[in-house]
Amino acid sequence: MDTLTLWQLAALAAASTLVGFSKTAVSGANTISLAVFAAVLPARESTGVLLPILIAGDALAVFTYRRHAHWPTLLRLFPAVAVGVVMGTVFMMWADDDAVRTSIGAILLFMAGVTVWRRRTGADSKVALDESGGPSGAGRLKARSYGVLGGFTTMVANAGGPVMSLYLLSAGFRKLGFLGTSAWFFLIVNTSKVPFSVGLGLIDAQSLLLDAAMFLFVVPGAYIGRKCVDRINQKLFERLVLGATVLGGLQLLLR
């Protein structure tokens, strides 16, 4: 922290506030926070600093929306996410900053494009169900694909939010169900990533000291998000999520 300027600390504080806001209002907006942290700190190390801040935001979101989670969807996603996290860990062992940014940015833009196309053609309004009421083969394949991508991107750059946002939107989740399911998903997944990040040297005593200072700014962001979410209608909510995804992908590709 003693090497950071006042302006750099202010930028990190604003990005931490946005983390809280994104967790309780517009999921995917924290890709902007990811870009700010990567600009102020070394990109690879910034993921370790940002992870505990994200977990704090996840905990606040779970407290706010804990009753709105859809657990069958979560249980379908977790096995595939675990595979993605392991793949992301292996990738981080050799990838440099440029490879991380380019890979994640390209994935986010591609998934946003696919989601917009499928929604316009009416092919993605809900996860397909079979006669027993469970997900069809196509629905299971879709959950696994998004799960692996979400696990990979969240491990590599804490950028799993936009990928999972696209999946939940395509599955037809309404606003509160979306936020509740997303909150539980990322609290569990981000917490499970901590041992991997420690093993990679991304979380240490210095990074936790910076986190302790930034935690103070997550709470007001979450409060503002909760106050704003009731004033955002469903269509605007979906557009904001998609817009944040595209912006985050472009920032990673063009930086």
Kinemage of the C-alpha trace (Angstrom):
@kinemage 1
@onewidth
@group {chain A} dominant
@subgroup {mainchain}
@vectorlist {calphas} color= white
{ca met a 1} P 0.000 0.000 0.000
{ca asp a 2} L 2.880 2.385 0.677
{ca thr a 3} L 3.752 2.429 -3.038
{ca leu a 4} L 0.265 3.497 -4.157
{ca thr a 5} L -0.553 7.136 -4.787
{ca leu a 6} L -3.631 8.856 -3.394
{ca trp a 7} L -5.268 8.806 -6.839
{ca gln a 8} L -4.590 5.088 -7.221
{ca leu a 9} L -6.120 4.376 -3.816
{ca ala a 10} L -9.136 6.500 -4.765
{ca ala a 11} L -9.552 4.488 -7.986
{ca leu a 12} L -9.418 1.205 -6.057
{ca ala a 13} L -11.936 2.541 -3.530
{ca ala a 14} L -14.357 3.520 -6.318
{ca ala a 15} L -13.910 0.110 -7.937
{ca ser a 16} L -14.624 -1.583 -4.591
{ca thr a 17} L -17.825 0.456 -4.238
{ca leu a 18} L -18.826 -0.714 -7.722
{ca val a 19} L -18.268 -4.322 -6.621
{ca gly a 20} L -20.867 -3.873 -3.882
{ca phe a 21} L -23.256 -2.170 -6.298
{ca ser a 22} L -22.894 -4.884 -8.936
{ca lys a 23} L -23.570 -7.657 -6.440
{ca thr a 24} L -26.907 -6.193 -5.354
{ca ala a 25} L -28.041 -4.444 -8.553
{ca val a 26} L -26.374 -5.065 -11.940
{ca ser a 27} L -24.378 -8.260 -12.028
{ca gly a 28} L -21.523 -8.067 -14.529
{ca ala a 29} L -20.779 -4.427 -13.816
{ca asn a 30} L -17.839 -5.490 -11.676
{ca thr a 31} L -15.897 -6.254 -14.867
{ca ile a 32} L -15.207 -2.501 -14.755
{ca ser a 33} L -13.781 -3.002 -11.259
{ca leu a 34} L -11.626 -5.805 -12.631
{ca ala a 35} L -10.241 -3.447 -15.277
{ca val a 36} L -9.514 -0.727 -12.686
{ca phe a 37} L -7.672 -3.118 -10.382
{ca ala a 38} L -5.667 -4.490 -13.332
{ca ala a 39} L -4.764 -0.933 -14.369
{ca val a 40} L -3.573 0.153 -10.915
{ca leu a 41} L -1.915 -3.137 -9.903
{ca pro a 42} L -0.063 -5.788 -11.945
{ca ala a 43} L -2.853 -7.602 -13.814
{ca arg a 44} L -2.063 -11.099 -12.565
{ca glu a 45} L -1.628 -10.038 -8.925
{ca ser a 46} L -4.736 -7.851 -9.074
{ca thr a 47} L -6.928 -10.961 -9.259
{ca gly a 48} L -5.693 -12.034 -5.823
{ca val a 49} L -6.359 -8.619 -4.309
{ca leu a 50} L -9.829 -8.419 -5.824
{ca leu a 51} L -10.991 -11.914 -4.782
{ca pro a 52} L -11.578 -11.197 -1.028
{ca ile a 53} L -13.368 -7.973 -1.979
{ca leu a 54} L -15.667 -9.947 -4.272
{ca ile a 55} L -16.339 -12.443 -1.482
{ca ala a 56} L -17.347 -9.566 0.813
{ca gly a 57} L -19.760 -8.341 -1.868
{ca asp a 58} L -21.096 -11.879 -2.348
{ca ala a 59} L -21.774 -12.200 1.381
{ca leu a 60} L -23.735 -8.927 1.377
{ca ala a 61} L -25.699 -10.054 -1.683
{ca val a 62} L -26.555 -13.401 -0.065
{ca phe a 63} L -27.739 -11.590 3.054
{ca thr a 64} L -29.962 -9.381 0.866
{ca tyr a 65} L -31.340 -11.980 -1.599
{ca arg a 66} L -30.836 -15.289 0.238
{ca arg a 67} L -34.470 -16.364 -0.176
{ca his a 68} L -34.538 -15.955 -3.943
{ca ala a 69} L -31.953 -18.545 -5.029
{ca his a 70} L -32.921 -21.413 -7.359
{ca trp a 71} L -30.917 -24.344 -5.974
{ca pro a 72} L -31.629 -26.892 -8.759
{ca thr a 73} L -29.883 -24.519 -11.179
{ca leu a 74} L -26.936 -24.117 -8.810
{ca leu a 75} L -26.538 -27.863 -8.329
{ca arg a 76} L -26.542 -28.373 -12.111
{ca leu a 77} L -23.784 -25.809 -12.559
{ca phe a 78} L -21.326 -26.659 -9.768
{ca pro a 79} L -19.714 -29.839 -11.236
{ca ala a 80} L -18.952 -28.096 -14.539
{ca val a 81} L -17.718 -24.996 -12.705
{ca ala a 82} L -15.267 -27.139 -10.727
{ca val a 83} L -13.811 -28.418 -14.007
{ca gly a 84} L -13.469 -24.833 -15.248
{ca val a 85} L -11.721 -23.699 -12.057
{ca val a 86} L -9.142 -26.485 -12.375
{ca met a 87} L -8.587 -25.579 -16.050
{ca gly a 88} L -8.180 -21.930 -15.071
{ca thr a 89} L -5.644 -22.813 -12.387
{ca val a 90} L -3.545 -24.755 -14.904
{ca phe a 91} L -3.808 -21.851 -17.362
{ca met a 92} L -2.631 -19.368 -14.713
{ca met a 93} L 0.522 -21.410 -14.133
{ca trp a 94} L 1.924 -20.358 -17.516
{ca ala a 95} L -0.190 -17.478 -18.857
{ca asp a 96} L 1.087 -13.902 -18.812
{ca asp a 97} L -1.060 -10.788 -18.359
{ca asp a 98} L -1.675 -10.302 -22.082
{ca ala a 99} L -2.855 -13.881 -22.563
{ca val a 100} L -5.242 -13.571 -19.609
{ca arg a 101} L -6.797 -10.304 -20.796
{ca thr a 102} L -7.151 -11.391 -24.429
{ca ser a 103} L -8.682 -14.764 -23.602
{ca ile a 104} L -11.257 -13.438 -21.160
{ca gly a 105} L -12.204 -10.416 -23.279
{ca ala a 106} L -12.770 -12.580 -26.348
{ca ile a 107} L -14.896 -15.071 -24.397
{ca leu a 108} L -17.097 -12.344 -22.899
{ca leu a 109} L -17.767 -10.646 -26.235
{ca phe a 110} L -18.483 -13.973 -27.933
{ca met a 111} L -20.931 -15.065 -25.224
{ca ala a 112} L -22.677 -11.679 -25.248
{ca gly a 113} L -23.091 -11.912 -29.022
{ca val a 114} L -24.496 -15.440 -28.805
{ca thr a 115} L -26.939 -14.418 -26.073
{ca val a 116} L -28.237 -11.388 -28.008
{ca trp a 117} L -28.660 -13.465 -31.175
{ca arg a 118} L -30.501 -16.287 -29.392
{ca arg a 119} L -32.806 -13.902 -27.557
{ca arg a 120} L -33.708 -12.081 -30.772
{ca thr a 121} L -34.484 -15.341 -32.545
{ca gly a 122} L -36.526 -16.591 -29.572
{ca ala a 123} L -34.262 -19.612 -29.122
{ca asp a 124} L -33.150 -18.798 -25.610
{ca ser a 125} L -36.142 -17.807 -23.564
{ca lys a 126} L -35.830 -20.691 -21.079
{ca val a 127} L -33.747 -23.736 -20.311
{ca ala a 128} L -35.432 -26.621 -22.127
{ca leu a 129} L -37.154 -29.177 -19.898
{ca asp a 130} L -37.929 -32.830 -20.557
{ca glu a 131} L -41.206 -34.566 -19.725
{ca ser a 132} L -40.121 -35.257 -16.130
{ca gly a 133} L -39.668 -31.555 -15.459
{ca gly a 134} L -35.888 -31.686 -15.365
{ca pro a 135} L -33.564 -30.062 -17.872
{ca ser a 136} L -33.473 -31.672 -21.304
{ca gly a 137} L -30.288 -32.880 -22.945
{ca ala a 138} L -29.875 -29.483 -24.591
{ca gly a 139} L -30.466 -27.734 -21.272
{ca arg a 140} L -27.884 -29.892 -19.499
{ca leu a 141} L -25.322 -29.315 -22.249
{ca lys a 142} L -25.933 -25.584 -22.055
{ca ala a 143} L -25.508 -25.570 -18.253
{ca arg a 144} L -22.278 -27.549 -18.520
{ca ser a 145} L -20.876 -25.279 -21.234
{ca tyr a 146} L -21.600 -22.098 -19.321
{ca gly a 147} L -20.437 -23.745 -16.097
{ca val a 148} L -17.007 -24.640 -17.501
{ca leu a 149} L -16.626 -21.177 -19.039
{ca gly a 150} L -17.756 -19.525 -15.812
{ca gly a 151} L -15.326 -21.554 -13.706
{ca phe a 152} L -12.447 -20.866 -16.088
{ca thr a 153} L -13.059 -17.128 -16.344
{ca thr a 154} L -13.665 -16.655 -12.621
{ca met a 155} L -10.404 -18.434 -11.771
{ca val a 156} L -8.315 -16.658 -14.397
{ca ala a 157} L -9.547 -13.089 -13.968
{ca asn a 158} L -12.497 -12.998 -11.534
{ca ala a 159} L -14.547 -12.448 -14.687
{ca gly a 160} L -17.069 -15.238 -14.252
{ca gly a 161} L -19.877 -12.801 -13.420
{ca pro a 162} L -20.717 -11.834 -17.011
{ca val a 163} L -20.619 -15.460 -18.211
{ca met a 164} L -23.006 -16.622 -15.512
{ca ser a 165} L -25.167 -13.531 -15.988
{ca leu a 166} L -25.619 -14.498 -19.617
{ca tyr a 167} L -26.614 -18.026 -18.605
{ca leu a 168} L -29.148 -16.872 -16.019
{ca leu a 169} L -30.645 -14.346 -18.441
{ca ser a 170} L -30.914 -16.996 -21.147
{ca ala a 171} L -32.577 -19.322 -18.628
{ca gly a 172} L -35.390 -16.801 -18.174
{ca phe a 173} L -34.662 -15.721 -14.592
{ca arg a 174} L -36.512 -12.696 -13.335
{ca lys a 175} L -34.665 -9.963 -11.452
{ca leu a 176} L -34.774 -11.206 -7.838
{ca gly a 177} L -34.298 -14.851 -8.798
{ca phe a 178} L -31.357 -13.810 -10.931
{ca leu a 179} L -29.723 -11.869 -8.096
{ca gly a 180} L -30.381 -14.505 -5.432
{ca thr a 181} L -29.086 -17.402 -7.526
{ca ser a 182} L -26.065 -15.380 -8.651
{ca ala a 183} L -25.289 -14.327 -5.052
{ca trp a 184} L -25.168 -17.873 -3.687
{ca phe a 185} L -23.308 -19.133 -6.744
{ca phe a 186} L -20.447 -16.658 -6.438
{ca leu a 187} L -20.190 -16.805 -2.649
{ca ile a 188} L -19.612 -20.566 -2.889
{ca val a 189} L -17.402 -20.470 -5.992
{ca asn a 190} L -15.261 -17.488 -4.948
{ca thr a 191} L -14.698 -18.948 -1.486
{ca ser a 192} L -13.615 -22.250 -3.047
{ca lys a 193} L -11.042 -20.373 -5.165
{ca val a 194} L -9.135 -19.034 -2.154
{ca pro a 195} L -6.865 -22.100 -1.683
{ca phe a 196} L -5.994 -22.060 -5.403
{ca ser a 197} L -5.161 -18.343 -5.293
{ca val a 198} L -3.022 -18.777 -2.175
{ca gly a 199} L -1.202 -21.674 -3.831
{ca leu a 200} L -0.490 -19.522 -6.890
{ca gly a 201} L 0.885 -16.751 -4.669
{ca leu a 202} L -1.916 -14.335 -5.605
{ca ile a 203} L -3.104 -13.834 -2.004
{ca asp a 204} L -0.609 -12.959 0.710
{ca ala a 205} L -0.294 -10.716 3.775
{ca gln a 206} L 0.260 -7.558 1.692
{ca ser a 207} L -2.749 -8.157 -0.527
{ca leu a 208} L -4.955 -8.817 2.517
{ca leu a 209} L -3.820 -5.543 4.082
{ca leu a 210} L -5.015 -3.661 1.005
{ca asp a 211} L -8.255 -5.676 1.065
{ca ala a 212} L -8.897 -4.627 4.659
{ca ala a 213} L -8.857 -0.974 3.583
{ca met a 214} L -11.077 -1.595 0.537
{ca phe a 215} L -13.745 -3.567 2.441
{ca leu a 216} L -15.035 -0.298 3.890
{ca phe a 217} L -16.189 0.806 0.437
{ca val a 218} L -18.026 -2.396 -0.528
{ca val a 219} L -20.829 -1.898 2.018
{ca pro a 220} L -22.107 1.498 0.765
{ca gly a 221} L -21.971 0.186 -2.808
{ca ala a 222} L -24.152 -2.777 -1.859
{ca tyr a 223} L -26.582 -0.485 -0.036
{ca ile a 224} L -26.910 1.826 -3.049
{ca gly a 225} L -27.442 -1.173 -5.330
{ca arg a 226} L -30.243 -2.553 -3.160
{ca lys a 227} L -31.998 0.816 -3.162
{ca cys a 228} L -31.684 1.131 -6.941
{ca val a 229} L -32.677 -2.384 -8.014
{ca asp a 230} L -36.389 -1.934 -7.260
{ca arg a 231} L -36.462 1.036 -9.635
{ca ile a 232} L -34.952 -0.902 -12.559
{ca asn a 233} L -37.519 -2.729 -14.697
{ca gln a 234} L -36.765 -6.204 -16.088
{ca lys a 235} L -35.982 -5.113 -19.649
{ca leu a 236} L -33.639 -2.341 -18.518
{ca phe a 237} L -32.035 -4.744 -16.031
{ca glu a 238} L -31.244 -7.228 -18.816
{ca arg a 239} L -29.870 -4.495 -21.074
{ca leu a 240} L -27.644 -3.167 -18.296
{ca val a 241} L -26.255 -6.657 -17.623
{ca leu a 242} L -25.511 -7.234 -21.308
{ca gly a 243} L -24.048 -3.745 -21.683
{ca ala a 244} L -21.740 -4.238 -18.699
{ca thr a 245} L -20.602 -7.544 -20.172
{ca val a 246} L -19.710 -5.976 -23.523
{ca leu a 247} L -17.904 -3.043 -21.896
{ca gly a 248} L -15.910 -5.366 -19.674
{ca gly a 249} L -14.893 -7.538 -22.628
{ca leu a 250} L -13.826 -4.532 -24.684
{ca gln a 251} L -11.792 -3.121 -21.797
{ca leu a 252} L -9.897 -6.374 -21.435
{ca leu a 253} L -9.236 -6.681 -25.180
{ca leu a 254} L -8.233 -3.076 -25.851
{ca arg a 255} L -6.105 -2.403 -22.760
